[in-house]
Each structure stands twice: as C-alpha cells, then as structure tokens.
Amino acid sequence: MNMEFIEAIHELEKERGIAAEVLFEAIEAALISAYKKNFASLQNVRVSIDRMSGEFKVYARKTVVERVEDPRTQVSLEEAQKIDPNYGLEDVVEYEVTPRQFGRIAAQTAKQVVVQRIREAERGMIYDEYINREGDIVTGVVQRYEQKNVIVDLGKVEALLMAQEQIPGETYQPFERIKTYVVEVKKTTKGPQVMLSRTHPGLIKRLFELEVPEIHDGIVEIKGVSREAGARSKIAVYSRDANVDPVGACVGPKGSRVQTIVTELKGEKLDIISYSTDTQEFVANALSPAKVISVYPKLNEKVALVVVPDYQLSLAIGKEGQNARLAAKLTGWKIDIKSESQARAQNLIPEATEAEYNEDAYEEYDEYDEYDEYDEYDEYDEYGDYEDGYPEEGEYSEEEYYEEGEYEGEASLEGEQGYTDDGSITEYHEYDEHAESEPEGEPGEHPDPVLIESKEEPLTERDRAMLKYFQTDATASRKEKKKKGKG
C-alpha cells in the first residue's frame, strides 16, 4: 500500500459518489478474507489501514481466559498481563501477525471483494435515494418494451412501468420523456427495483404541485383526487387565504396551468372543484359540470339524494355513470341522483311554493342582471339629434336653394295641391308603404303624398322650404325605384 492507492480511493469516491471510508472498510474486509484463505488461519484477525500513508497491519485477536482450550483464539491471563498489566478476564488481546508477502492470489482475492463491495455500496445508495421518493413524481426516458412492460431510464437505475399501470390506449415512443409516479421500491439480488405508475391518483396531485405555485407554497391545498385514468379526473381544492381563488389558481391565466397537465396526460379531462366543509355544497360541486337543484344527505347512512333538473340528469350521471362514480369517490358519499320530476313523483322532496320554485329554476340566469344597467337606452330617440337642427323662419331663402328649373318635372309652389285658395297649408302625412291596400298607379310606384285638410294656419317661409324638401325626396325615391325596376 502506498500513496497511489490512497489517491485511487479518493478518485473512486469522486467518480462513483461512494464515501472513501466505505471503500476502506471494504478493502479491510477483503484483506481479512484473503488472509484466512491463503494462510489457512482460523484466528480472529483485524486489518487496519492507515488513512494517510496507506500502510496496513494484520492483528490476531485472542480472548483472555483462565484456562486456555484453543490457543488460536484464547490466551491465558498471565501471558496477557505480561503485555499489559491492566488486562483482565474476557478482555481481547491483539497480536500483530502481518505477513511479509500476501502474494498474487491474495491480491486477486482482495480485488474481487473490493469490486463486489463497491457494487453493493452503489446499490445501497440507489436504494436509499429512491426509497425516500416513494409517492413522488420522477421524469424518465423510455428505453424499450419488454412484452407489455416499459423500461424507463431514471438516470442511475432502470425502472419498470407495468402494463396495468399504463394509461389505456397510451403508447410510448423510444427516448420519449415521460413523468411517472413512484409506487414502490424493492430490494432484489440484482439491485433495487423501482415500480412506476401512470394511472395512480397521486400523479395528478404531484403534477398540480409542480405547476401551481400556490399549492407548493401551501396557500392552496388539494383535499382529494378521484381518477379514471385516460378518461376523466376530479380534484377538490381549498384555499387557506380568502383572497385566493383555489379553482382559478389551478386553472391559471387563460387555462395555461391546467392545459400543461392535460397535455402531459395525453388529453385526459380534468374537473377542478372547490372543496367545502358543508356536505350539501361539496356534493353539489362534485357533480360539476351538472347543475344541482338540491341535496338531501343522510348523515347516519352517508347517503346523499341529489335532485337535478330533468335536462341535466344525463349530464349528472355521466357516460356509463362516470361522473357520478368519480363524485362518490371524491366525496366519500354514496350519491343517488334523481331528476326533479322523478323526485316529485316519488314524494322524495317536499313540495316547494311557486315562488321558491321560480327562484331556484332561474337562479342560473342571475348572471345576466349586470345588463340591466343598459335599460336607460330603451327610450333612446334616434332622431333626437335633429330636434333643434331645423332652420329658423327666414334663415333660408327660396331663391338660394330652390331655383326655378333646378329639379326637372317639379311644379312651382303656386297652385300646388294641398294649399287652399287663401294660401293656408294643410296637414301633411307621409305615404305608408305597409298599408293593406295597394295604391293606384303603376306597380311598385308610390303616389304623391296624401294631403288631408286640417285647421288652417298661416304659411311661413320655413314651412314652404320643408314642404319642398319632402316633395323632392319623394320624387327622388320614385325615380330610384324606376331605375331598379328597369335594370
């Protein structure tokens, strides 16, 4: 033994991660085995290696007795006290018996034992590492298939993903990275064996702990998980902080957090519900997305009768009873779901007054109350902007806007139908195109506005301008319709 040996020990410590003391103990055990084998010694021996210089010594251990029966393992009290007067009965006396040469066989034996002990130390380290990770999530790389089982490389050890622990319909490609749940770690003759799962409900819980900081920090707590792997899972969450919405924290901005988990689970549906200490509220939430009218629990039997609207019955039960099954697992209650008509026909619920029924039936539409504030626009007058837009009397002159010959085919104001002999104006009514009877004339052509005589009043310049405007507009409309008809 020399300094090169000590340096090799420390190099192994760095490469394999095995403590140098463990290697020294393994070498000492190997030298003891080689000594007994090569020197046919039945003595109790101890090998000591100097941790600094690398020198070693072999000591024979003998027990102090009054009468020696086996001189290879025993020594008399007189002889022991010659070495040290303090020795007494049953003490152990050590004699140095270091051989001058161990030889090639002894060195080969020591090498085999050292290699074996290093391998055992590595296995022990791996076992100690993964035994503490039971119930935790690990990321591995798919290596190969062995029949229906999948071998996953976790770095230091190859783990086993059994067929029954795989999500139905899920396939794994070589070198694909997947997250799995550590179910069990076993000690075998070939080293530690790590058993993985992709169907365990704990996988959902650990994935949310990775994605949601509020859960990791303890603000939001996961109260329960029920799962049918590959189809749907329900998770109940609770917030210790009144200012933090537990469901919103798990969903994340625009659903980013929960979408990451759904992607990892290859599209498995997730229902996140709010946990409540009130049994009725918790059971109603667990049946989400179905709407629940009322819940009637029986505490002694732990059975809950749930009444849902008739159109929500199939949604509450779910495909092949899946929604009801998951809700029962999550709450720990047996759930009996009835439609409202069934419950009333079987007299399972008390009769509610009409007012209570209406309040319960239309409670889901209360979310539209926020739009009531727009009722103030119901009386909006689209022509209100024009109330003050007409010109005052005398503001516009007839010569400025209505010169003779400007509009072809139009008659002058004098002698226009609707005026009396003394120049007074009659009341003007526009033609109603929705009238029951078709007015005379060409099809699709509207006649001139009908003028009905009313109480006479003086004709002003403003009235003349307005009347001319309406007549011009009616004539332009007729011309436009004629063009469309010809086209």
VOKEKE-620534 format. One record per residue: residue in three letters; z, y, x of N, C-alpha, C, CB in turn. Coordinates in steps of 0.1 Angstrom, whole numbers, plus 5000, padded with zeros to 4 digits. Glycine has a CB too. Layout:
# VOKEKE-620534
ALAZYXZYXZYXZYX
...
END
This chain:
# VOKEKE-620534
MET500049885008500050005000500050125009501250004990
ASN499250225005499250355012498950465003498150345024
MET498650585009498350705001497050684993498250825010
GLU496050614997494850594989495150524976493850514997
PHE496150434977496550364965497150454955497550244968
ILE498050544960498750644951497650734945499750724959
GLU496650784953495650864947494850794937494750914959
ALA494550664939493750584929494550584915493450444934
ILE495850564917496750554905496650684897498250524909
HIS496750794904496650924897495250954891497051044906
GLU494250904898492850914892492650844879491850874903
LEU493250724879493250644867493950714855493850504869
GLU495050774859495850854849494950964842497050914856
LYS494151024851493351134845492151084837492751224857
GLU491550974842490350924835490650854822489550824844
ARG491650764822491950684811493050744802492450544815
GLY493750844807494850904799496050824799494350934785
ILE496250734809497450644809498350704820497050504813
ALA499650714816500650764825500750684838502050774818
ALA500950754849501050684862502250594862501150784873
GLU503350624855504450534855504150404849505650604848
VAL503350404838502950284832502150194842502050304819
LEU501250254849500450184859501350124870499350274865
PHE502350204875503250154885504050034880504250264890
GLU504450034868505149924862504249804861505749964848
ALA503049824857502049714856501849644869500749754850
ILE501749734880501549674893502749594898501149784903
GLU503849654895505149584899505249444892506349664896
ALA504849444879504849314872503849214878504649334857
ALA502649274882501649184888502049124902500349264890
LEU502749204910503249154923504349054921503749274931
ILE505149064911506148964908505548834905507149004897
SER504448834896503748714892503048654904502748754881
ALA502448734912501748684924502748624934500948794931
TYR503848684936504848634945505348494941506048724946
LYS505648474928506148344923505148244924506748364909
LYS503848274921502848174921502448134935501548234914
ASN502348224944501948184958503048134967501348304964
PHE504248164964505348124972506248024965506248234977
ALA505747974954506547864946507947904945506347734953
SER508248024942509648064942510148074927509848204948
LEU511348014925511948024912513048134912512547884908
GLN513148204922514148314923513748424913514248364937
ASN514848494909514648614901514448724911515948654892
VAL513248784910512848884920512549014913511648844928
ARG512649124921512249254916511449324927513549344913
VAL510349394922509449464931509649604929507949414929
SER509749684940509949824939508849894947511349864945
ILE508149994941507150064948507550204949505750054940
ASP507450254962507750394964506650484958507950424979
ARG507050574949506050654942505450764951506750724930
MET506050784963505450894972504650834983506650974978
SER505150724989504450675001503550554997505450625011
GLY503850484986503150364982503650234988501750384986
GLU504750244996505250115001506050044991506250155013
PHE505949904992506649824982507549724989505649754973
LYS508649684982509549584987509849484976510849654992
VAL510149364980510449254970511949214973509549124972
TYR512749214962514149184962514449054954515049304958
ALA515248964960515648844953517048884946515748724962
ARG517148844933518348884926519148764923517948954912
LYS520448764928521348654926522648704919521748584940
THR523248614911524448644903525648594911524348584889
VAL526648674911527948644918528748544909528748774922
VAL529148424915529948324907530948274916528948214902
GLU531948204910533048144918532548014925534248114910
ARG531747944918531247814923529747814922531847684916
VAL529047804933527547804933526947674929527047854947
GLU526147674919525447554914523947554918525647534899
ASP523347674918521947694922521847804932521047724909
PRO521647774944521647874955520447974954521647814968
ARG519447934946518248024944518548144935517147944939
THR519548124926519848224917521348274917519448184903
GLN522148204925523548234925524048254939524348124918
VAL525148324940525848354953527348354951525348484959
SER528048304961529548294959530148434961530148204970
LEU531348444956532048574956532348624971533348574948
GLU532648524979532948564993531748615001533548435001
GLU530648554998529448605005528948735000528248495003
ALA529148754987528848884981529748994986528848884966
GLN530948964988531849074993531649105008533349034990
LYS531049005015530749035029529649155029530148915036
ILE528749155019527749255019528349385014526549215010
ASP529149375004529849494998531149444992528849564987
PRO532249504996533549454991533749494976534649524999
ASN532949574971533049614957532449514947532449744955
TYR531749414952531149314943532149234936530149224950
GLY531949204923532849114916532049004909533649194906
LEU532748924901532048814894531148874884533148724887
GLU530048804882528948834872528148964877529548864858
ASP528449014889527549114894526249054900528249204905
VAL525249144902523949094907523849154921522749134898
VAL523549064930523349104944521849084947524149014954
GLU521249194954519849184957519649174972519149314952
TYR518749074975518349054989516849084991518648904994
GLU516549155001515149185003514449065009515049305013
VAL513349025002512648905006511148935007512848784997
THR510849055011509449105011508649015021509349255016
PRO507548945016506748855025505948945035505848765017
ARG505648895046504848965056503348985051504948905070
GLN502848885045501448885040501348815027500448825051
PHE500848895017500648835004499348745004500548944994
GLY498348785012497148715012496148755001497448565011
ARG494848695003493848734993494148684979492448674998
ILE494748574977494948524964495948614957495548374965
ALA497048654964498048744958497348874954499148764968
ALA496448924962495849054958494949034946494949104970
GLN494248924945493348894934494148884921492548774936
THR495248814922496148794910496748934906497348704914
ALA497049014915497649144912496549224905498149214925
LYS495249214910494149294904493949254889492849274911
GLN493949124886493749074872494849124863493748924872
VAL496049124868497249164859497149314857498549124866
VAL496749384868496649534866495649564856496349604880
VAL494449504857493349534847493849504833492049454850
GLN494449384831494949344818495949444813495549204819
ARG496849494821497949584816497249724813498949604827
ILE496249764821495549884817494949874804494549924828
ARG494349764801493649744788494649744777492849614788
GLU495749674779496849674769497449814766497949584773
ALA497549894777498050024776497150114768498350094790
GLU495850094770494850174763494850134748493450154768
ARG494950004745495049964731496350024724495049814730
GLY497450024732498650074726498550224723499750054736
MET497850294732497750434730496850464718497050504742
ILE495750384716494850404704495650374691493650314706
TYR496450264692497150224680498250334676497950094682
ASP498850384687499850494684499250614678500650524697
GLU497950644683497250764678496850744663496050794686
TYR496350634660495750614646496750574636494650524646
ILE497850514641498950474631499550594625500050384638
ASN499550704632500050834627499050904619500450924639
ARG497850854618496750924610496450844597495550934618
GLU497250744594497150674581497350774570498150554580
GLY496350774560496450874549495851004553497850894545
ASP495151014564494451134568492951114568494951174583
ILE492251224570490751214570490251224584490151324561
VAL489251144587488651144600487051154599489051014608
THR486451204609484951214609484451114620484551364613
GLY483451034616482950934625481450934624483550804622
VAL480850854632479350834633479050694629478750874647
VAL478150674620477650544616476950474627476750554603
GLN477450354631476850284642475850174637477950214650
ARG476350084628475449974624476049914611475249874635
TYR475249824605475749744594476049604599474649744583
GLU477149554594477549414597477649344583478849394605
GLN476549274579476449234565476449354556477549124561
LYS477449364547477549484538478549584544477949444524
ASN479249554554480249644560479549744570481349564567
VAL480149854571479649964580480649984592479350094572
ILE480049984604480850014616480750164619480449924628
VAL481850224620481850374622482550394635482650444610
ASP481950474644482550514657483350634655481350534667
LEU484650624658485550734658485850794671486850694652
GLY485150754682485350804695485950714704486150934694
LYS487250684702487950584710487950444705489350634712
VAL487650434692487650304686486650294675489050274680
GLU486150174672485150144661485950104649484150044665
ALA485750174638486550154626485550074616487050284619
LEU486150014606485449934597485549994583486049784597
LEU484350014577484250064563483749944554483250184562
MET484749884547484349764539483449794528485649694534
ALA482749694522481849714511482549764499481149584508
GLN483749714496484449764484485049904485485549664481
GLU485049954497485550094500484350194501486350094512
GLN483150144498482050234498481750284484480750164504
ILE481250414483480850464470479650394465480550624472
PRO479650344452478550274447477250354448478750234432
GLY476150284453474850354454474650434466474650434442
GLU475750454474475650534486475150454498476950604489
THR474150514505473650444517473950534529472050424516
TYR474050464541474450534553473350514564475850484558
GLN472950614570471850604580472550604594470850724579
PRO471950534603472450524617472650664623471550444626
PHE473750684629474050814636474350924626472950854645
GLU474550894614474950994604476451014605474550944589
ARG476851144604478251174605478851184591478451314612
ILE479951114589480551104575482051124577480250964568
LYS482651174566484151184566484651074558484551324559
THR485751014563486350894557487850904557485950764564
TYR488450824549489950824547490550704554490350834532
VAL491550724562492150614570493150544560492850664583
VAL492850424557493650344547494750264555492850244539
GLU494350204566495350114573494950094587495449974566
VAL495950074596495650044610496449924613496150164619
LYS495649824618496249684621496249664636495449574614
LYS497149584641497249534655496649394655498649544660
THR495649374663495049244665494949204679493649244658
THR494549084682494349044696493249114703494148894697
LYS492349164696491249244702491449394702489949214694
GLY492649434698492949574698493249624684491849654705
PRO493549744683493849804669492549804661494349944670
GLN492649774648491549774638491849884628491349634632
VAL490949974626491150094617490350064604490750224623
MET490950064593490250044580490050174573491049944571
LEU488750194569488350324563488050304548487250384571
SER487950424541487550424527486850554524488850404518
ARG485850534515485250654509485550664494483650644511
THR486250574488486550574474487950614471486250434468
HIS488850624481490250654478490450794473491050634492
PRO491250814463491550944457492051044468492550944446
GLY492750984478493251074489492151144496494050994498
LEU490951094496489851164503489551294496488551074503
ILE489551304483489351424476490451524480489451404460
LYS491651484480492851574483492651634497494151494482
ARG492351544507492151594521490951684522492051474530
LEU489851654515488751744516489051884511487551684508
PHE489851894500490252024495491152094505490952014481
GLU492052014512492952084521492152144533493951974527
LEU490952074536490152124547489352254543489152024552
GLU488952254530488052364526488852484520487152314516
VAL490052464514490752574507491952614516491252524493
PRO491952734522493052784530494352794522492652914536
GLU494252824509495452844501496252704500495152894487
ILE495452594499496152464499496752434513495152354495
HIS496052464523496552434537497852524539495552474547
ASP497852644534499052734536500152704527498652874535
GLY499952624517501052584507501152674495502352584514
ILE500252774494500252864482499852784470499352984484
VAL498752704471498252624460498552474463496752644458
GLU499052404453499452264455498652174447500952244452
ILE498252064452497551964444498551864438496451884453
LYS498651874425499651794418499151644415499951864405
GLY497851624414497351494411495851484412497851454397
VAL495451364415493951334416493651204409493451334431
SER492651204400492151074394490651064397492451064379
ARG490250954401488850944406488150814401488850954421
GLU486950824398486050714397484850744406485450694382
ALA484950684418484050714429482650714426484350624441
GLY481950814430480450824427480150884414479950694428
ALA481050894405480750944391481451074389481150844381
ARG482751074387483551194384484951184389483451224369
SER485551304392486951304396487551424390487051314412
LYS488851414387489651524382490851554391490151494367
ILE491051684393492151724402492951834395491551774416
ALA494251824395495151914389495752004400496251844381
VAL495752134399496252224410497252324403495052304416
TYR498152364412499252454407499452564418500552374404
SER499652684414499852794423501352834423498952914420
ARG501952854435503252904436503353054436503852854449
ASP502153114437502053264436501353304423501253314449
ALA502053384415501453424402500253504404502453504394
ASN499953564415498853644417497653564422499153754427
VAL497753434424496653354429496253254419497153274442
ASP495053254415494453164405494153034412493253224398
PRO494852924409494652794416493252744415495652694412
VAL492752744402491352694400490352784407491052694385
GLY490452914407489552994413489552984428489753144410
ALA490752954434490852934448490152814453492352934452
CYS490152704445489552584448488052594446490052464440
VAL487552664436486152674434485552764445485852744420
GLY486152874449485652964459484653064454485052874470
PRO484253154463483253254459481953194455483053354470
LYS481453214443480253154438480153004439479053214446
GLY481352944439481452794440481152734453480452734430
SER481352814464480952774477481852664482480952884487
ARG483152674480484152574485483952434478485552624483
VAL483852434465483752304458482352244460484052324443
GLN481352334462480052284465479952204478478952394465
THR480652254488480752184501481352044499481552254511
ILE482352024491482951894488482051804480484251914481
VAL481351864470480351784462479251734471479851874451
THR478751814480477751774490478251654498477251894498
GLU479451664503479951564512480051424504481351604517
LEU480351434491480551324482479251284476481551344472
LYS478151334480476751304476476651324461476451154479
GLY477051434456476851474442477851434432475551424438
GLU478951384436480051344427480551464419481151264434
LYS480751454406481151564398482651584399480751544383
LEU483151714399484551744401484951834390484751804415
ASP486151794383486751884373488051934379486951804360
ILE488152064381489352124386490152184374489052234397
ILE491352144372492152194360493452254365492352084350
SER494052334357495252394360496452304356495352534354
TYR497352284365498552204361499552284353499252144374
SER500252214344501252284336502452184334500652334323
THR503652234333504752154330504852124315506052224335
ASP504152204307504052174293503152064291503652304285
THR503651954285502751834283501551864274503651724276
GLN501751934263500651964255499552044262501052044242
GLU499852144269498952224277498252134288499552344283
PHE499052054295498451974306497451874301499651904313
VAL497851804290496951704284495651774279497551634273
ALA495751894273494551964268493752004279495052084260
ASN494352054290493552094302492851974308494452164312
ALA493551854308492951734315491751684308494051624315
LEU491551714295490351674288489151764290490651654273
SER489351864298488251954301487051884306488652064312
PRO485851914302485352044295485452044280484052074299
ALA486051944274486151944259487152044255486451804254
LYS486952104243487852194237488852114228487152304229
VAL490152144229491152074221491752164211492252014231
ILE491852114198492552194188494052194189492152144174
SER494552064191496052054191496351914198496752064177
VAL497551914203498151794210499451754204498251804226
TYR499651634200500951584194501551474202500751544179
PRO502451504212502951404221504151324215503351464234
LYS504251204218505451124215506151094228505050984207
LEU507251164231507851154244508451014247508951264245
ASN509050954237509650824239508650714243510450774227
GLU507450724237506350624240505350674250505650594227
LYS505450804254504550864263503050844259504750804277
VAL502850874246501550864240501251004234501450754229
ALA500051054235499651184230498451174221499351284242
LEU498651224208497551234199496851364201497951214184
VAL495551354204494751484207493751494196494051474221
VAL493651614190492751644179491751744185493451704167
VAL490451704183489351794188488451824177488651724200
PRO487651924178486651954168485651834167485852084171
ASP485051814155484151704153482951704163483551704139
TYR482451824166481351824175481751804190480551954173
GLN483051804193483551784206484051644209484551884209
LEU483951554199484651424200483951344212484551344187
SER482651334212481951254222482151314236480451254219
LEU482251444237482451514250483851484255482251664249
ALA484851484246486251454250486351314254487151484238
ILE485751214248485851074252485051054265485250984241
GLY483851114266483051094278482250974278483951094290
LYS481350964287480450844288481250724291479350864299
GLU481150624282481850494283483450524284481350414295
GLY483850634278485350664279485850714292486050544275
GLN484850764300485250804314486150924314483950844322
ASN485851034306486651154305488051124301486051264296
ALA488251044290489551014285490350924295489450934272
ARG489650834302490250744312490850834324489250644318
LEU490050924329490451004340491551094336489251084346
ALA491551154324492651234319493951154318492251294306
ALA493851034313495050954312495650914326494750824304
LYS494750884336495250864349495950984355494150814358
LEU495351104353495851224359497151264353494751334357
THR497351254340498551294333499651194333498251344319
GLY499251064334500150954332500550924318501450994340
TRP499750984308500050964294498850884288500151104287
LYS499250804278498250734270497650834260498750604264
ILE496350854260495750954251494950894240494951054260
ASP495250934228494550884216493751004210495450824205
ILE492451004211491651114207491051094193490451134217
LYS491251194185490751184171489951314168491851164161
SER488951304160488251424155489051494144486751394150
GLU488851614142489651684132489451624118489251834131
SER488251584114488051524101488751394100486551504098
GLN488751314111489451184111490951204110489051104124
ALA491451294117492951314117493351364103493251424128
ARG492651444097493051494083492851384073492151614079
ALA491851304074491651194065492751084066490251124067
GLN493251064078494350964080495751034079494150904094
ASN495751154076497051234075497851224088497851174063
LEU497151234099497851234112498451364116496951174122
ILE497951474110498351604113498751684101497251684121
PRO499651774101500051854089498851944085501251934092
GLU498851964072497752054067498052194071497752044051
ALA497052264076497152394081496652494070496452424094
THR497252604069496752704060495352754064497752824059
GLU494652814054493252864057493252964068492652914045
ALA494253054068494353154079494553094093495453254076
GLU495452994093495652924106494452844111496852824105
TYR493752784101492552704105491452804111492052634093
ASN491252914104490253004108490653064122490053114099
GLU491853084124492353144137492053044148493753184137
ASP492352914146492152804156490652784158492852684152
ALA489952774147488552744148487652844155487952724134
TYR488052964154487253074160487953134172486853174150
GLU488953074177489753134188488853134201490953044191
GLU487853044202487053034214486053154214486252914214
TYR485853224202484953334202485553464205484253344189
ASP486853464208487553594211487053654223489053564212
GLU486353584231485853644244484853744241485253534253
TYR484253754229483253854226483953984221482253804216
ASP485253984220485854114215485554224224487354084214
GLU485254204236485054314246483854394242484954254260
TYR482954334234481754404230481954494218480654314227
ASP483154494212483454574200483354724204484754544194
GLU483554754217483654894221482254964219484054904235
TYR481154874217479854934216479554964201478854844221
ASP480454954192480254984178480055134176481454944169
GLU480455214185480255354184478855394184481055434195
TYR477955304189476555334189475755294177475955274201
ASP476455234167475855184155475255304147476855104146
GLU475855414147475355524139474455624147476555604133
TYR473955574158473155654166471855694159472755574180
ASP471455814159470255864153469155884164470555994145
GLU468155804163467155814174466355944173466155704173
TYR466456014162465756144160466756264162465056154147
GLY467956234166468956344167468556444177470256284170
ASP467756404187467456494198466456604193466856414209
TYR465856574181464856664177465356764166463656594172
GLU466656754163467156834152466956984154468656804149
ASP467157024166467057164170465857194178468257204178
GLY464857094177463657114185462557184179463156984190
TYR462657214166461557284159461657434161461557254144
PRO460457504162460457644165460957724153459057694169
GLU461457834156461957934145460757994139462958034151
GLU460958054127459858124120459258234128460358174107
GLY457958224129457258324137457158304152457958454135
GLU457758184156457658164171456258124175458658054174
TYR455558044167454158004170453258074160454057854169
SER452158124165451158184156450058094153450558314163
GLU449458104141448458014137447258024146448058044122
GLU446958144150445758164159445958104172445558314161
GLU447158084177447358024191447157884191448858054195
TYR447557804181447457664181446457604171448757604179
TYR446057674162445157614152443957704149445957594138
GLU443157724159441957804158440957734149441357834172
GLU440057814143439057754134438057674142438357864126
GLY437857554137436857464144437457374154435757534149
GLU438757394157439457304167439457164163440857354170
TYR439657134151439656994146438556984136441056954139
GLU437556904140436356884131436756814118435256814139
GLY436156854108436356784095437556824088436356644097
GLU438356934093439556974086439357094078440656994097
ALA439957104067439857214058440757324062440057174043
SER440457444057441357564060442557554051440657694058
LEU443557634054444857624047444657674033445857704054
GLU443757774030443557834017442857724008442757964017
GLY443357713996442757613987443157473990441257623987
GLU444057444000444457304004445257253992445357304017
GLN445057123989445757053978447257053982445256913976
GLY448157083972449557093975450057233974449857033988
TYR449157323972449657463971449357513957448957553981
THR450257593951449957653938449257773939451357673931
ASP448857833928447957953928448658073934447557983914
ASP449958073933450758193938451158173953451958223930
GLY450658053959450858033974452157963977450858163980
SER452857903967454057833970453757693974455057833957
ILE454657633982454457493988455157393979455057484002
THR454457283978455057163970455757073980453957093962
GLU456656983975457456893984456456783989458556823976
TYR456556754002455656664009456356524011455156724022
HIS455656424008456156284010455056204018456556213997
GLU455456144029454556064037454155934030455156024051
TYR452955884033452455764027453255644033450955744030
ASP453655554023454455434027453455324028455555404017
GLU453255264040452255164042452755024037451955154057
HIS454055024034454654894029454754894014456054874035
ALA454054984007454154983992453554863987453455113987
GLU453954823974453454703969452054703965454254673956
SER451554813960450154813956449254873967449954893943
GLU448054823968447154873978446455003973446054763982
PRO446555113981445955233976444455223976446355353985
GLU443855303967442355303966441755353979441955393954
GLY440455313980439755363992439255244000440555454000
GLU438755264011438255154020439455074025437455214032
PRO439154944027440254854032440754904045439854704033
GLY442154904046442754944059442855094060442054894070
GLU442255174051442255324052443355384043440955384048
HIS444155464049445255524042444755654036446455554051
PRO445055684023444655814017445455924022444855804002
ASP445056044018445856164023447256154017445156294018
PRO448156224024449556224019449556274004450456304027
VAL450456213997450656243982451556363982451156133974
LEU451156463974451956583972452556593958451156713976
ILE453856593957454456603944455056733942455556493943
GLU454756793930455156933928456656933926454556993916
SER457357033931458757043930459057193928459556983943
LYS460257223930460657363928459957453938462157373929
GLU459357553932458557643941459457723950457757743932
GLU458957743962459757833971458757903980460757743980
PRO459058013986458158093994457658014006458758223999
LEU456358034009455757964021455958054033454157944018
THR456557994043456758064056455758024066458158044061
GLU455658104077454758064088455157934094454758184099
ARG456457904096456857774102456457664093458457774103
ASP456557674080456157574070454657544072456557604056
ARG453857644073452457634074452157544087451757764075
ALA452757584098452557514111452957364110453257574122
MET454057334104454557194102453557114094455957194097
LEU453157174083452257104074450957074081451957184061
LYS450457174088449157144096449357034106448757274103
TYR450557024112450756924122450756784116452156944129
PHE451356764104451456634097450056594092452356644085
GLN449256694087447956654083447056614095447256774076
THR447156684106446356644118446756504123446556744129
ASP448056474123448456344127447956234118450056344128
ALA447956254105447456154096445956134098447756194081
THR445256244100443756224102443456154115443156364102
ALA444256184126444056114138444355964137444956174149
SER445355924129445755784127444655714120447055774119
ARG443955774110442855714103441655694112442455804091
LYS441455794120440255774129440555654139440055904137
GLU441755654144442055544153441955404147443555564158
LYS442355394135442255264128440755224125442955264114
LYS439955334122438555304120437855254133437755434115
LYS438255314144437655264157438055124160438155364169
LYS439355094157439754954159439054854150441254934157
GLY438754904138438054814129436654784133438054874115
LYS435954884138434554874142434554794155433955014145
GLY435554814164435554734176435754594174436554794186
END
